[in-house]
Amino acid sequence: MTALPPGATVKNIRYVAHCDQGGRPDGVQVMVHKGHAFVGHMFSDGFSVIDVRDAKNPKTVAFAAAPKNTRSHHLQLHGDILLAVNGPNIWAMQQYASQADYYGKSLADSVQTEQPFGAGVRAFDVSNPAAPREIGFLNTAGLGAHRIWWVGGRYAYVSVHFEGFIDHVLAIVDVSEPTKPTLAGRWWLPGMHRAGGETAPASFGKRTALHHLISSGNLGYAAWRDGGFTVHDLSDPAKPKLLSHRNFSPPFAGGAHTPVPLARRKLLVLADEATSANCANGLAYTWMIDVRDPSNPVSIATLPQPAEEDFCKKGAKFGPHNLHENRPGSLQREDIVFLTYHNAVVRVHDIRNAFEP
């Protein structure tokens, strides 16, 4: 086993190895296929491919570049097809002076640039993992795509900003022919279509935008940052029907980020993203929600906050970010939750008793 890096600690997790991702340490979403990890990047304008067949000696073998000023930070992969989002690399473009600006306004009111970037969804053939080959592109214009959910089949669910909207909304993309992906449908919270005459209500908070939707059977669960979360009937996948909408902000900090359904137990685990340094906006939580009646979701608990030290005073952000999403083909558990926690790193929670995680 490779030695732990200086200063690192672990409990009930076995450290195996480290990879610098070809000198691009800004990894975000990871998809594994044929013994290779495909890693989206936040700042590096593309995605990397890492050979992890020998887990103790991972090796970067490829980098698929996105257009200039374009990030491909979120990916989905099924079979030999990989879908990658494209949107403006707002940090490299120096669009924001601080992260607080990013979370404080809608994209339409904060991103004003003449610099070129790609906007939409790109499809790649990864039958040879070390040589990804672009085969299709859906140009969505606007300010591009942020995150995507696709586990095979005809439709992918993508958060996309279209011209005339204040921020990311739900786009349903038909990928039955990956070389020619097409837009099959859209859905948004009333108040988001500014060009259509809609006015955002005060309940939208600082920033209401679809982070992403995760489907389970005929149901879809969507997180809308300061706009709360929604549950949808996806019986007609291209025409989602709203079943319920809840928002815990205010009084809580908002930032609904990752909705992970646990279908067998009829539960939803919802992480609110920590969006401020030193807990300036209050603590962010991961909620346990009873969704046995999708039209009436009920919060029943929150995951315990790490407490080994004062993380609010440690610097940077403290709180939840991404959850392991229980994708088909990956580890799927309904009794354990894996999540990243900003300056409190990676956490694993036992949720066998959903009322007392």
C-alpha positions as CSV (number, residue, x, y, z in Angstrom):
1,M,0.0,0.0,0.0
2,T,1.3,3.5,-0.9
3,A,2.1,5.6,2.1
4,L,-0.3,8.4,3.0
5,P,0.7,11.9,2.0
6,P,2.1,14.0,4.8
7,G,-0.6,15.3,7.1
8,A,-3.4,13.0,5.8
9,T,-5.5,10.8,8.1
10,V,-7.9,8.0,7.5
11,K,-10.5,6.0,9.5
12,N,-12.1,2.9,8.1
13,I,-10.9,3.7,4.5
14,R,-7.9,2.1,3.0
15,Y,-5.7,4.5,1.0
16,V,-4.4,2.8,-2.2
17,A,-2.7,5.4,-4.5
18,H,-2.5,8.9,-5.8
19,C,-2.5,10.3,-9.4
20,D,-1.8,13.9,-10.4
21,Q,-4.0,13.4,-13.5
22,G,-1.3,14.3,-15.9
23,G,-0.5,17.5,-14.1
24,R,-4.2,18.6,-14.1
25,P,-5.3,18.3,-10.4
26,D,-8.7,19.9,-10.8
27,G,-10.7,16.7,-11.1
28,V,-14.5,16.7,-10.7
29,Q,-16.6,13.8,-11.9
30,V,-15.1,10.4,-12.4
31,M,-16.5,7.6,-14.7
32,V,-14.8,4.2,-14.9
33,H,-15.0,2.0,-18.1
34,K,-12.8,-0.9,-19.2
35,G,-10.3,-0.3,-16.3
36,H,-9.9,3.4,-17.2
37,A,-11.1,6.4,-15.2
38,F,-12.5,9.3,-17.2
39,V,-12.1,12.5,-15.2
40,G,-13.8,15.8,-15.9
41,H,-11.9,19.0,-15.1
42,M,-13.1,22.3,-13.6
43,F,-10.4,24.5,-15.1
44,S,-8.4,22.5,-17.6
45,D,-10.8,22.7,-20.6
46,G,-11.3,19.0,-21.2
47,F,-11.2,15.6,-19.6
48,S,-8.5,13.1,-18.7
49,V,-8.3,9.4,-19.1
50,I,-6.4,7.4,-16.4
51,D,-5.5,3.7,-16.7
52,V,-6.5,2.3,-13.3
53,R,-6.3,-1.4,-14.1
54,D,-3.4,-1.5,-11.6
55,A,-5.1,0.5,-8.9
56,K,-1.8,1.0,-7.0
57,N,-0.1,2.6,-10.1
58,P,-2.7,4.7,-12.0
59,K,-1.3,6.3,-15.2
60,T,-2.7,9.1,-17.2
61,V,-3.0,8.0,-20.8
62,A,-5.0,10.7,-22.6
63,F,-6.5,14.1,-22.4
64,A,-9.5,15.1,-24.6
65,A,-9.4,18.9,-25.0
66,A,-12.5,21.0,-25.1
67,P,-12.8,24.2,-27.2
68,K,-11.0,27.3,-25.8
69,N,-12.5,28.7,-22.6
70,T,-14.8,25.6,-22.3
71,R,-15.0,23.2,-19.4
72,S,-16.1,19.6,-19.5
73,H,-16.3,19.0,-15.8
74,H,-19.2,16.6,-15.8
75,L,-19.4,13.3,-17.8
76,Q,-21.7,10.3,-18.1
77,L,-20.7,7.0,-19.7
78,H,-22.6,3.9,-20.8
79,G,-21.2,1.2,-23.0
80,D,-18.7,2.8,-25.3
81,I,-20.3,6.2,-25.4
82,L,-19.3,9.1,-23.2
83,L,-21.3,12.3,-22.9
84,A,-19.6,15.5,-21.7
85,V,-21.1,18.9,-20.9
86,N,-19.7,22.0,-22.4
87,G,-20.0,25.4,-20.8
88,P,-17.9,28.6,-20.2
89,N,-14.8,28.1,-18.1
90,I,-15.9,31.1,-16.0
91,W,-12.9,30.9,-13.7
92,A,-10.2,30.9,-16.4
93,M,-12.1,33.6,-18.2
94,Q,-11.8,35.7,-15.0
95,Q,-15.6,36.1,-15.0
96,Y,-15.8,36.3,-11.2
97,A,-13.6,38.1,-8.6
98,S,-14.7,35.6,-6.0
99,Q,-16.7,32.4,-5.6
100,A,-19.3,34.4,-3.6
101,D,-20.2,36.3,-6.8
102,Y,-20.9,32.9,-8.6
103,Y,-23.4,31.9,-6.0
104,G,-24.9,35.3,-5.5
105,K,-26.6,36.0,-8.9
106,S,-28.1,34.1,-11.8
107,L,-25.9,33.3,-14.7
108,A,-27.7,35.7,-17.0
109,D,-26.9,38.6,-14.7
110,S,-23.3,37.6,-13.9
111,V,-21.7,36.2,-17.0
112,Q,-21.2,38.9,-19.6
113,T,-18.4,38.0,-22.0
114,E,-17.2,38.4,-25.6
115,Q,-14.8,35.5,-25.2
116,P,-15.5,32.4,-27.3
117,F,-16.6,29.1,-25.6
118,G,-18.5,25.9,-26.5
119,A,-22.0,25.4,-25.2
120,G,-23.9,22.1,-25.2
121,V,-23.2,18.3,-25.0
122,R,-20.4,16.4,-26.8
123,A,-20.5,12.7,-27.5
124,F,-17.4,10.5,-27.7
125,D,-16.6,7.0,-28.8
126,V,-14.5,5.5,-26.0
127,S,-14.3,1.9,-27.3
128,N,-10.5,2.5,-27.1
129,P,-10.3,4.3,-23.7
130,A,-6.9,5.6,-24.4
131,A,-8.1,7.4,-27.5
132,P,-11.4,9.1,-27.1
133,R,-13.0,10.1,-30.4
134,E,-15.6,12.9,-30.7
135,I,-18.6,11.7,-32.7
136,G,-21.4,14.2,-32.0
137,F,-22.3,17.6,-30.6
138,L,-25.5,19.3,-29.6
139,N,-25.1,23.1,-29.6
140,T,-27.4,24.6,-27.0
141,A,-26.1,28.2,-27.4
142,G,-26.8,30.3,-24.3
143,L,-24.3,29.8,-21.4
144,G,-24.0,26.0,-21.9
145,A,-24.5,22.9,-19.9
146,H,-23.5,22.3,-16.3
147,R,-24.3,18.7,-15.3
148,I,-25.7,15.6,-16.9
149,W,-27.4,12.3,-15.9
150,W,-27.5,9.5,-18.3
151,V,-27.4,5.7,-17.6
152,G,-28.0,4.5,-21.1
153,G,-31.2,4.5,-23.2
154,R,-32.7,7.2,-25.3
155,Y,-32.7,10.3,-23.0
156,A,-30.1,12.2,-21.1
157,Y,-31.1,14.8,-18.5
158,V,-28.9,17.9,-18.6
159,S,-28.9,21.3,-16.8
160,V,-28.6,23.9,-19.5
161,H,-28.8,27.7,-19.8
162,F,-30.7,28.8,-22.9
163,E,-31.0,32.3,-24.2
164,G,-33.8,34.1,-22.5
165,F,-33.6,32.1,-19.2
166,I,-32.0,33.4,-16.0
167,D,-30.1,30.2,-15.3
168,H,-29.8,26.5,-15.9
169,V,-33.0,24.7,-16.6
170,L,-33.8,21.0,-17.4
171,A,-33.1,19.9,-20.9
172,I,-34.1,16.4,-22.1
173,V,-31.6,15.3,-24.8
174,D,-32.3,12.5,-27.2
175,V,-29.1,10.5,-27.6
176,S,-30.5,7.5,-29.4
177,E,-28.2,8.4,-32.3
178,P,-25.1,9.7,-30.4
179,T,-23.7,11.2,-33.6
180,K,-26.7,13.5,-33.8
181,P,-28.0,14.3,-30.3
182,T,-31.2,16.5,-30.4
183,L,-33.2,18.5,-27.9
184,A,-36.4,16.6,-27.0
185,G,-37.9,18.7,-24.2
186,R,-37.4,21.4,-21.5
187,W,-38.7,22.1,-18.0
188,W,-38.2,25.0,-15.6
189,L,-39.5,26.5,-12.5
190,P,-42.0,29.3,-13.2
191,G,-40.2,32.6,-13.1
192,M,-37.1,31.5,-14.9
193,H,-38.1,32.4,-18.4
194,R,-37.3,36.1,-18.4
195,A,-37.7,36.5,-22.2
196,G,-41.2,34.9,-21.9
197,G,-42.3,37.6,-19.5
198,E,-41.8,35.6,-16.3
199,T,-40.6,37.3,-13.2
200,A,-38.5,35.4,-10.6
201,P,-40.2,35.3,-7.2
202,A,-38.5,36.2,-4.0
203,S,-38.4,32.5,-3.0
204,F,-35.7,32.0,-5.6
205,G,-33.1,33.4,-3.2
206,K,-29.7,34.5,-4.5
207,R,-29.5,31.9,-7.2
208,T,-32.1,29.5,-8.5
209,A,-30.7,27.1,-11.2
210,L,-31.0,23.4,-11.9
211,H,-27.9,21.7,-10.6
212,H,-29.0,18.3,-12.0
213,L,-31.7,15.7,-12.1
214,I,-31.3,12.0,-11.2
215,S,-33.9,9.6,-12.4
216,S,-35.0,6.4,-10.7
217,G,-37.6,4.3,-12.6
218,N,-40.4,6.7,-13.7
219,L,-39.5,9.4,-11.2
220,G,-37.0,12.2,-11.4
221,Y,-35.5,14.1,-8.5
222,A,-34.0,17.6,-9.2
223,A,-32.0,20.0,-7.1
224,W,-32.4,23.8,-7.9
225,R,-29.8,25.4,-5.6
226,D,-31.6,28.2,-3.7
227,G,-34.8,27.1,-5.4
228,G,-35.1,23.9,-3.4
229,F,-35.9,20.5,-5.0
230,T,-38.6,18.9,-7.2
231,V,-40.0,15.5,-7.8
232,H,-41.2,14.6,-11.3
233,D,-43.2,11.9,-13.1
234,L,-41.1,10.8,-16.0
235,S,-43.6,8.3,-17.6
236,D,-43.2,10.5,-20.7
237,P,-39.4,11.2,-20.4
238,A,-39.5,14.2,-22.7
239,K,-42.4,15.8,-20.9
240,P,-41.7,15.7,-17.1
241,K,-44.7,16.4,-14.9
242,L,-44.2,18.1,-11.5
243,L,-45.3,16.1,-8.5
244,S,-43.9,18.2,-5.7
245,H,-41.6,21.2,-5.0
246,R,-40.0,21.9,-1.6
247,N,-37.6,24.6,-0.5
248,F,-35.8,24.6,2.9
249,S,-34.3,28.0,2.2
250,P,-35.1,30.2,4.1
251,P,-34.5,29.5,6.9
252,F,-31.6,27.3,5.9
253,A,-28.7,28.3,3.7
254,G,-30.0,26.8,0.4
255,G,-27.7,25.5,-2.4
256,A,-29.6,22.2,-3.1
257,H,-27.0,20.3,-5.1
258,T,-27.1,16.5,-5.3
259,P,-30.4,14.4,-5.0
260,V,-29.7,10.7,-4.6
261,P,-32.9,8.5,-4.6
262,L,-32.8,5.2,-2.7
263,A,-35.6,3.5,-4.6
264,R,-36.0,0.4,-2.5
265,R,-36.3,2.3,0.7
266,K,-38.3,5.2,-0.8
267,L,-35.9,7.7,0.5
268,L,-34.1,10.7,-1.0
269,V,-30.7,11.9,0.2
270,L,-30.3,15.5,-0.7
271,A,-27.0,17.4,-0.2
272,D,-27.0,21.2,0.0
273,E,-23.7,22.6,-1.3
274,A,-21.7,24.7,1.1
275,T,-21.3,28.0,-0.9
276,S,-19.5,30.3,1.5
277,A,-16.1,30.4,3.2
278,N,-16.0,30.0,7.0
279,C,-19.7,29.1,7.2
280,A,-20.6,32.8,6.5
281,N,-24.0,31.8,5.1
282,G,-24.6,29.2,7.8
283,L,-24.1,25.5,7.8
284,A,-25.1,23.4,4.8
285,Y,-26.8,20.0,5.4
286,T,-27.4,16.7,3.9
287,W,-31.1,15.8,4.3
288,M,-32.8,12.4,4.6
289,I,-36.2,12.8,3.0
290,D,-39.1,10.3,3.0
291,V,-40.5,10.1,-0.6
292,R,-42.9,7.2,-0.3
293,D,-45.5,9.6,-1.5
294,P,-43.7,11.6,-4.2
295,S,-46.3,14.3,-4.0
296,N,-45.5,14.9,-0.4
297,P,-41.8,14.6,0.4
298,V,-41.0,14.9,4.2
299,S,-37.7,15.6,5.8
300,I,-37.0,13.1,8.6
301,A,-33.3,13.7,9.5
302,T,-30.0,15.3,8.5
303,L,-26.6,13.6,8.4
304,P,-24.3,14.5,11.3
305,Q,-21.8,17.3,10.8
306,P,-18.1,16.4,11.2
307,A,-16.9,17.6,14.6
308,E,-13.3,16.5,15.1
309,E,-12.3,20.2,14.8
310,D,-13.8,23.6,14.2
311,F,-14.0,23.3,10.4
312,C,-15.8,26.7,10.1
313,K,-12.6,28.3,11.3
314,K,-10.2,26.1,9.3
315,G,-10.6,28.2,6.2
316,A,-12.3,27.8,2.8
317,K,-15.7,26.1,2.6
318,F,-17.0,23.5,5.1
319,G,-20.0,21.3,4.2
320,P,-21.4,18.9,1.7
321,H,-20.7,18.9,-2.0
322,N,-21.1,15.8,-4.1
323,L,-22.6,12.4,-3.2
324,H,-21.9,9.0,-4.7
325,E,-24.9,8.7,-7.0
326,N,-25.5,5.0,-7.0
327,R,-25.2,4.8,-10.8
328,P,-25.9,1.4,-12.4
329,G,-22.6,-0.4,-12.9
330,S,-21.0,1.2,-9.9
331,L,-21.3,0.4,-6.2
332,Q,-25.0,0.6,-5.2
333,R,-25.8,0.8,-1.5
334,E,-28.9,2.0,0.3
335,D,-27.5,1.6,3.8
336,I,-24.4,3.7,3.3
337,V,-23.9,7.2,1.9
338,F,-20.5,8.5,0.5
339,L,-20.0,12.2,0.3
340,T,-17.4,14.9,-0.2
341,Y,-17.2,17.6,2.4
342,H,-14.9,20.4,1.2
343,N,-12.4,21.1,4.0
344,A,-13.6,18.1,5.9
345,V,-12.7,15.8,3.0
346,V,-14.5,12.5,2.4
347,R,-17.2,11.1,4.7
348,V,-19.1,7.8,4.9
349,H,-22.4,7.6,6.8
350,D,-24.4,4.6,8.0
351,I,-28.1,5.3,7.3
352,R,-29.6,1.9,8.1
353,N,-31.7,3.9,10.6
354,A,-32.8,6.8,8.3
355,F,-34.1,8.7,11.3
356,E,-30.8,8.5,13.1
357,P,-27.9,8.5,10.5
